[in-house]
Amino acid sequence: MARKVTDACVNCGACEAVCPVGAIAEGDGQHVVDPDVCIDCGACEGECPVGAIEEA
């Protein structure tokens, strides 16, 4: 199951930097996870300073 970024995102980019497959990109005011690319490794979830990433 892929991860998703919630509305709590502060658009800091920490998650994008640690994604090993490039599944995270800056969207309109917050980052977004491409579920077709995400391998559900959880690296982004642990890196998010506001806990805005969770299982989809």
Secondary structure, DSSP 8 states (H G I E B T S, - for coil): --EEE-TT-----HHHHH-TT--EEE-SSSEEE-TTT-----HHHHH-TT--EEE-
